Amino acid sequence: MINFTTPASRNYFSQEELQCRCKNCTAERRSGNVSNGDAKYMISDFIQHLNRVRENVYCRPMPISSGYRCSRHPIEARKRKQAKLDSKPYHPGDHPSGVGVDVSVYGANAHDLIESLHIYNWWHTQRGMARPFTAICPNQRGPYSKRFIHVGGNTDSPGRPRPWLWTY
């Protein structure tokens, strides 16, 4: 029987795929400077949960198309701007909170990944533990190379209810 509290045998996700990929962070790394978008800002418990899903349930590579996002990332800047225009507070999402990734996957693999994440969550809730993944959100439109599933682990808070589901 699988015990999802046992650490995965290894880390399946590289620092490179988890770090912010905005033009500012990329330029800083290229010039040898310290970047605000370092993968060290990813929450280790969240990464451990991803590793367990990868190793024990999904059992296939989970290529990350977007991991941590710094505050200068264009998507996060747009969200802050929109919140200001709407006269609402900005609530950092999963990526800038270090608990969000987009897994590049489509078709049957996308279906299997969603199922694997739900099995993992179910296992935890059946034992009275919190659901590790509070956002499982597919983007399965457009070219196959651009499709992904967002996996997030933020907690419930005002302005950001969880668990939550959205599509793109």
C-alpha atoms as an extended CHARMM CRD file, in Angstrom:
* protein
*
       168  EXT
         1         1  MET       CA              0.0000000000        0.0000000000        0.0000000000  PROA      1               0.0000000000
         2         2  ILE       CA              1.2540000000        3.4560000000       -0.8710000000  PROA      2               0.0000000000
         3         3  ASN       CA              1.8480000000        5.8820000000        1.9740000000  PROA      3               0.0000000000
         4         4  PHE       CA              1.7930000000        9.4230000000        0.6350000000  PROA      4               0.0000000000
         5         5  THR       CA              3.4830000000       10.8130000000        3.7450000000  PROA      5               0.0000000000
         6         6  THR       CA              6.7610000000        9.0420000000        2.9030000000  PROA      6               0.0000000000
         7         7  PRO       CA              9.1190000000       11.3920000000        1.0360000000  PROA      7               0.0000000000
         8         8  ALA       CA              9.6770000000       10.7040000000       -2.6460000000  PROA      8               0.0000000000
         9         9  SER       CA             12.9460000000        8.9520000000       -3.4360000000  PROA      9               0.0000000000
        10        10  ARG       CA             14.2340000000       11.9860000000       -5.3500000000  PROA      10              0.0000000000
        11        11  ASN       CA             13.3890000000       15.4800000000       -6.5750000000  PROA      11              0.0000000000
        12        12  TYR       CA             11.9630000000       15.3110000000      -10.1010000000  PROA      12              0.0000000000
        13        13  PHE       CA             11.8770000000       19.0780000000      -10.6900000000  PROA      13              0.0000000000
        14        14  SER       CA             14.9490000000       21.1380000000      -11.5470000000  PROA      14              0.0000000000
        15        15  GLN       CA             15.6930000000       24.6120000000      -10.2510000000  PROA      15              0.0000000000
        16        16  GLU       CA             15.7310000000       25.8100000000      -13.8620000000  PROA      16              0.0000000000
        17        17  GLU       CA             12.1690000000       24.7250000000      -14.6020000000  PROA      17              0.0000000000
        18        18  LEU       CA             10.8440000000       26.1210000000      -11.2980000000  PROA      18              0.0000000000
        19        19  GLN       CA             12.4710000000       29.5770000000      -11.4830000000  PROA      19              0.0000000000
        20        20  CYS       CA             10.7450000000       32.6810000000      -12.8210000000  PROA      20              0.0000000000
        21        21  ARG       CA             11.1330000000       33.0110000000      -16.5840000000  PROA      21              0.0000000000
        22        22  CYS       CA             10.1980000000       36.6660000000      -17.0300000000  PROA      22              0.0000000000
        23        23  LYS       CA             12.5780000000       38.8190000000      -19.0670000000  PROA      23              0.0000000000
        24        24  ASN       CA             13.8830000000       40.6440000000      -15.9580000000  PROA      24              0.0000000000
        25        25  CYS       CA             14.8380000000       37.4800000000      -14.0770000000  PROA      25              0.0000000000
        26        26  THR       CA             16.2780000000       35.8710000000      -17.2060000000  PROA      26              0.0000000000
        27        27  ALA       CA             18.4610000000       38.9400000000      -17.8600000000  PROA      27              0.0000000000
        28        28  GLU       CA             19.6600000000       39.0280000000      -14.2330000000  PROA      28              0.0000000000
        29        29  ARG       CA             20.6710000000       35.3710000000      -14.3260000000  PROA      29              0.0000000000
        30        30  ARG       CA             22.3750000000       35.8010000000      -17.7020000000  PROA      30              0.0000000000
        31        31  SER       CA             24.4730000000       38.6760000000      -16.3340000000  PROA      31              0.0000000000
        32        32  GLY       CA             25.4140000000       36.6860000000      -13.2240000000  PROA      32              0.0000000000
        33        33  ASN       CA             23.3270000000       38.7140000000      -10.7930000000  PROA      33              0.0000000000
        34        34  VAL       CA             21.0260000000       37.3630000000       -8.1030000000  PROA      34              0.0000000000
        35        35  SER       CA             17.4760000000       37.0650000000       -9.3950000000  PROA      35              0.0000000000
        36        36  ASN       CA             14.2380000000       37.8490000000       -7.5430000000  PROA      36              0.0000000000
        37        37  GLY       CA             12.7160000000       34.8990000000       -9.3480000000  PROA      37              0.0000000000
        38        38  ASP       CA             14.8650000000       32.1540000000       -7.8760000000  PROA      38              0.0000000000
        39        39  ALA       CA             13.2880000000       28.7230000000       -7.4380000000  PROA      39              0.0000000000
        40        40  LYS       CA             14.3150000000       28.8530000000       -3.7570000000  PROA      40              0.0000000000
        41        41  TYR       CA             11.0650000000       30.7610000000       -3.1930000000  PROA      41              0.0000000000
        42        42  MET       CA              9.0440000000       27.6480000000       -4.0200000000  PROA      42              0.0000000000
        43        43  ILE       CA              7.5880000000       26.1170000000       -0.8490000000  PROA      43              0.0000000000
        44        44  SER       CA              9.3800000000       22.8350000000       -0.1550000000  PROA      44              0.0000000000
        45        45  ASP       CA              6.2540000000       21.0120000000        1.1350000000  PROA      45              0.0000000000
        46        46  PHE       CA              4.4530000000       21.8360000000       -2.1150000000  PROA      46              0.0000000000
        47        47  ILE       CA              7.3650000000       20.4890000000       -4.1780000000  PROA      47              0.0000000000
        48        48  GLN       CA              7.4310000000       17.3490000000       -2.0240000000  PROA      48              0.0000000000
        49        49  HSD       CA              3.7280000000       16.7850000000       -2.7700000000  PROA      49              0.0000000000
        50        50  LEU       CA              4.4250000000       17.1710000000       -6.5080000000  PROA      50              0.0000000000
        51        51  ASN       CA              7.2990000000       14.6990000000       -6.2400000000  PROA      51              0.0000000000
        52        52  ARG       CA              5.0550000000       12.1440000000       -4.5080000000  PROA      52              0.0000000000
        53        53  VAL       CA              2.3850000000       12.4760000000       -7.2050000000  PROA      53              0.0000000000
        54        54  ARG       CA              5.0350000000       12.1310000000       -9.9200000000  PROA      54              0.0000000000
        55        55  GLU       CA              6.6210000000        9.0660000000       -8.3120000000  PROA      55              0.0000000000
        56        56  ASN       CA              3.6690000000        7.1890000000       -6.7980000000  PROA      56              0.0000000000
        57        57  VAL       CA              0.5390000000        8.0190000000       -8.7840000000  PROA      57              0.0000000000
        58        58  TYR       CA              1.1350000000        9.6440000000      -12.1700000000  PROA      58              0.0000000000
        59        59  CYS       CA              4.4560000000        7.8240000000      -12.7440000000  PROA      59              0.0000000000
        60        60  ARG       CA              5.4210000000        9.9310000000      -15.7730000000  PROA      60              0.0000000000
        61        61  PRO       CA              7.3920000000       13.1210000000      -16.3410000000  PROA      61              0.0000000000
        62        62  MET       CA              5.5990000000       16.3370000000      -15.3790000000  PROA      62              0.0000000000
        63        63  PRO       CA              7.3840000000       19.0910000000      -17.3560000000  PROA      63              0.0000000000
        64        64  ILE       CA              6.8780000000       22.4800000000      -15.7260000000  PROA      64              0.0000000000
        65        65  SER       CA              6.0710000000       25.3210000000      -18.1290000000  PROA      65              0.0000000000
        66        66  SER       CA              5.7120000000       27.9110000000      -15.3460000000  PROA      66              0.0000000000
        67        67  GLY       CA              6.8210000000       27.7360000000      -11.7170000000  PROA      67              0.0000000000
        68        68  TYR       CA              7.6470000000       30.6020000000       -9.3730000000  PROA      68              0.0000000000
        69        69  ARG       CA              6.7950000000       34.0970000000      -10.6250000000  PROA      69              0.0000000000
        70        70  CYS       CA              8.4280000000       37.2330000000       -9.2710000000  PROA      70              0.0000000000
        71        71  SER       CA              6.4200000000       40.4190000000       -8.7180000000  PROA      71              0.0000000000
        72        72  ARG       CA              7.7220000000       41.8140000000      -12.0460000000  PROA      72              0.0000000000
        73        73  HSD       CA              6.4150000000       38.8850000000      -14.0910000000  PROA      73              0.0000000000
        74        74  PRO       CA              4.0110000000       40.3150000000      -16.7220000000  PROA      74              0.0000000000
        75        75  ILE       CA              1.1050000000       38.0920000000      -15.6530000000  PROA      75              0.0000000000
        76        76  GLU       CA              1.4560000000       39.1360000000      -11.9970000000  PROA      76              0.0000000000
        77        77  ALA       CA              1.8870000000       42.8120000000      -12.9630000000  PROA      77              0.0000000000
        78        78  ARG       CA             -1.3180000000       42.5890000000      -15.0200000000  PROA      78              0.0000000000
        79        79  LYS       CA             -3.2020000000       41.0500000000      -12.0730000000  PROA      79              0.0000000000
        80        80  ARG       CA             -2.0370000000       43.8470000000       -9.7360000000  PROA      80              0.0000000000
        81        81  LYS       CA             -3.0270000000       46.4840000000      -12.2940000000  PROA      81              0.0000000000
        82        82  GLN       CA             -6.4730000000       44.9200000000      -12.7940000000  PROA      82              0.0000000000
        83        83  ALA       CA             -7.0650000000       44.7450000000       -9.0310000000  PROA      83              0.0000000000
        84        84  LYS       CA             -6.1940000000       48.4380000000       -8.7770000000  PROA      84              0.0000000000
        85        85  LEU       CA             -8.5410000000       49.3270000000      -11.6770000000  PROA      85              0.0000000000
        86        86  ASP       CA            -11.3110000000       47.3330000000       -9.9760000000  PROA      86              0.0000000000
        87        87  SER       CA            -10.5640000000       49.0550000000       -6.6360000000  PROA      87              0.0000000000
        88        88  LYS       CA             -9.9370000000       45.6560000000       -5.0810000000  PROA      88              0.0000000000
        89        89  PRO       CA             -6.9750000000       44.3970000000       -3.0850000000  PROA      89              0.0000000000
        90        90  TYR       CA             -4.3840000000       42.3300000000       -4.9090000000  PROA      90              0.0000000000
        91        91  HSD       CA             -4.1220000000       38.7600000000       -3.6130000000  PROA      91              0.0000000000
        92        92  PRO       CA             -0.9500000000       36.9870000000       -4.7450000000  PROA      92              0.0000000000
        93        93  GLY       CA             -1.8280000000       33.7920000000       -6.5690000000  PROA      93              0.0000000000
        94        94  ASP       CA             -0.2340000000       30.3740000000       -6.3990000000  PROA      94              0.0000000000
        95        95  HSD       CA              2.8510000000       31.1350000000       -8.5200000000  PROA      95              0.0000000000
        96        96  PRO       CA              4.1570000000       34.2140000000       -6.6070000000  PROA      96              0.0000000000
        97        97  SER       CA              3.2860000000       32.4520000000       -3.3300000000  PROA      97              0.0000000000
        98        98  GLY       CA              5.5960000000       29.5650000000       -4.2490000000  PROA      98              0.0000000000
        99        99  VAL       CA              2.7770000000       27.0050000000       -4.3800000000  PROA      99              0.0000000000
       100       100  GLY       CA              1.8620000000       26.9490000000       -8.0560000000  PROA      100             0.0000000000
       101       101  VAL       CA              3.0920000000       25.2940000000      -11.2270000000  PROA      101             0.0000000000
       102       102  ASP       CA              1.7800000000       24.8020000000      -14.7300000000  PROA      102             0.0000000000
       103       103  VAL       CA              2.4270000000       21.2800000000      -15.9940000000  PROA      103             0.0000000000
       104       104  SER       CA              2.8150000000       21.0500000000      -19.7680000000  PROA      104             0.0000000000
       105       105  VAL       CA              0.4590000000       18.1930000000      -20.6550000000  PROA      105             0.0000000000
       106       106  TYR       CA             -2.4460000000       17.4270000000      -23.0040000000  PROA      106             0.0000000000
       107       107  GLY       CA             -4.8100000000       14.6700000000      -24.1260000000  PROA      107             0.0000000000
       108       108  ALA       CA             -4.9180000000       11.3810000000      -22.2190000000  PROA      108             0.0000000000
       109       109  ASN       CA             -1.9100000000       12.4630000000      -20.1310000000  PROA      109             0.0000000000
       110       110  ALA       CA             -3.8240000000       15.5550000000      -19.0010000000  PROA      110             0.0000000000
       111       111  HSD       CA             -6.7590000000       13.3800000000      -17.9820000000  PROA      111             0.0000000000
       112       112  ASP       CA             -4.4490000000       11.0150000000      -16.0930000000  PROA      112             0.0000000000
       113       113  LEU       CA             -2.6860000000       13.8790000000      -14.3080000000  PROA      113             0.0000000000
       114       114  ILE       CA             -5.9770000000       15.4040000000      -13.1340000000  PROA      114             0.0000000000
       115       115  GLU       CA             -7.0800000000       11.9730000000      -11.9220000000  PROA      115             0.0000000000
       116       116  SER       CA             -3.7410000000       11.4410000000      -10.1260000000  PROA      116             0.0000000000
       117       117  LEU       CA             -3.9820000000       14.7980000000       -8.3450000000  PROA      117             0.0000000000
       118       118  HSD       CA             -7.5260000000       14.0200000000       -7.2120000000  PROA      118             0.0000000000
       119       119  ILE       CA             -6.4870000000       10.5690000000       -5.9400000000  PROA      119             0.0000000000
       120       120  TYR       CA             -3.6530000000       12.1850000000       -3.9780000000  PROA      120             0.0000000000
       121       121  ASN       CA             -6.0060000000       14.7980000000       -2.5110000000  PROA      121             0.0000000000
       122       122  TRP       CA             -8.6130000000       12.1340000000       -1.6930000000  PROA      122             0.0000000000
       123       123  TRP       CA             -6.0320000000       10.0210000000        0.1510000000  PROA      123             0.0000000000
       124       124  HSD       CA             -5.1850000000       13.0070000000        2.3670000000  PROA      124             0.0000000000
       125       125  THR       CA             -8.7880000000       14.0030000000        3.0930000000  PROA      125             0.0000000000
       126       126  GLN       CA             -9.7190000000       10.4120000000        4.0180000000  PROA      126             0.0000000000
       127       127  ARG       CA             -7.1020000000       10.6360000000        6.7770000000  PROA      127             0.0000000000
       128       128  GLY       CA             -8.2830000000       14.0010000000        8.0670000000  PROA      128             0.0000000000
       129       129  MET       CA             -5.4350000000       15.9070000000        6.4400000000  PROA      129             0.0000000000
       130       130  ALA       CA             -5.7150000000       19.0660000000        4.3930000000  PROA      130             0.0000000000
       131       131  ARG       CA             -6.0360000000       18.7700000000        0.6310000000  PROA      131             0.0000000000
       132       132  PRO       CA             -2.4990000000       19.5200000000       -0.6980000000  PROA      132             0.0000000000
       133       133  PHE       CA             -3.7150000000       20.7470000000       -4.0930000000  PROA      133             0.0000000000
       134       134  THR       CA             -6.4580000000       23.3550000000       -3.8310000000  PROA      134             0.0000000000
       135       135  ALA       CA             -6.4670000000       24.3680000000       -7.5000000000  PROA      135             0.0000000000
       136       136  ILE       CA             -6.3980000000       21.8910000000      -10.3860000000  PROA      136             0.0000000000
       137       137  CYS       CA             -7.1760000000       23.9640000000      -13.4490000000  PROA      137             0.0000000000
       138       138  PRO       CA             -6.8820000000       22.8150000000      -17.0590000000  PROA      138             0.0000000000
       139       139  ASN       CA             -6.0040000000       24.8980000000      -20.0860000000  PROA      139             0.0000000000
       140       140  GLN       CA             -6.5380000000       22.4760000000      -22.9550000000  PROA      140             0.0000000000
       141       141  ARG       CA             -7.2400000000       24.8660000000      -25.8460000000  PROA      141             0.0000000000
       142       142  GLY       CA             -4.9780000000       25.9520000000      -28.6520000000  PROA      142             0.0000000000
       143       143  PRO       CA             -1.7800000000       24.3010000000      -29.8950000000  PROA      143             0.0000000000
       144       144  TYR       CA             -0.7670000000       21.1550000000      -28.0080000000  PROA      144             0.0000000000
       145       145  SER       CA              2.5780000000       22.7210000000      -27.0740000000  PROA      145             0.0000000000
       146       146  LYS       CA              0.7830000000       25.5270000000      -25.1840000000  PROA      146             0.0000000000
       147       147  ARG       CA             -1.6240000000       23.3370000000      -23.1910000000  PROA      147             0.0000000000
       148       148  PHE       CA             -1.1460000000       22.8590000000      -19.4660000000  PROA      148             0.0000000000
       149       149  ILE       CA             -2.7580000000       22.0890000000      -16.1420000000  PROA      149             0.0000000000
       150       150  HSD       CA             -2.2820000000       24.5930000000      -13.3500000000  PROA      150             0.0000000000
       151       151  VAL       CA             -1.6570000000       22.9290000000       -9.9870000000  PROA      151             0.0000000000
       152       152  GLY       CA             -1.8860000000       25.1950000000       -6.9480000000  PROA      152             0.0000000000
       153       153  GLY       CA             -1.6850000000       24.8450000000       -3.2070000000  PROA      153             0.0000000000
       154       154  ASN       CA             -2.7580000000       28.1840000000       -1.7160000000  PROA      154             0.0000000000
       155       155  THR       CA             -4.9880000000       28.1480000000        1.3450000000  PROA      155             0.0000000000
       156       156  ASP       CA             -8.4480000000       29.6390000000        1.6100000000  PROA      156             0.0000000000
       157       157  SER       CA             -8.4280000000       33.3730000000        2.3800000000  PROA      157             0.0000000000
       158       158  PRO       CA            -10.6350000000       36.4220000000        1.7640000000  PROA      158             0.0000000000
       159       159  GLY       CA            -10.6110000000       37.1880000000       -1.9490000000  PROA      159             0.0000000000
       160       160  ARG       CA             -9.0970000000       33.8110000000       -2.7560000000  PROA      160             0.0000000000
       161       161  PRO       CA            -11.4700000000       30.9490000000       -1.8770000000  PROA      161             0.0000000000
       162       162  ARG       CA            -10.1140000000       27.4000000000       -1.9430000000  PROA      162             0.0000000000
       163       163  PRO       CA            -10.5560000000       24.7190000000       -3.0980000000  PROA      163             0.0000000000
       164       164  TRP       CA            -11.3010000000       26.3030000000       -6.4490000000  PROA      164             0.0000000000
       165       165  LEU       CA            -11.5400000000       25.3040000000      -10.0720000000  PROA      165             0.0000000000
       166       166  TRP       CA            -11.1950000000       27.4770000000      -13.1320000000  PROA      166             0.0000000000
       167       167  THR       CA            -10.4870000000       26.9620000000      -16.7960000000  PROA      167             0.0000000000
       168       168  TYR       CA             -8.6490000000       29.2480000000      -19.1640000000  PROA      168             0.0000000000
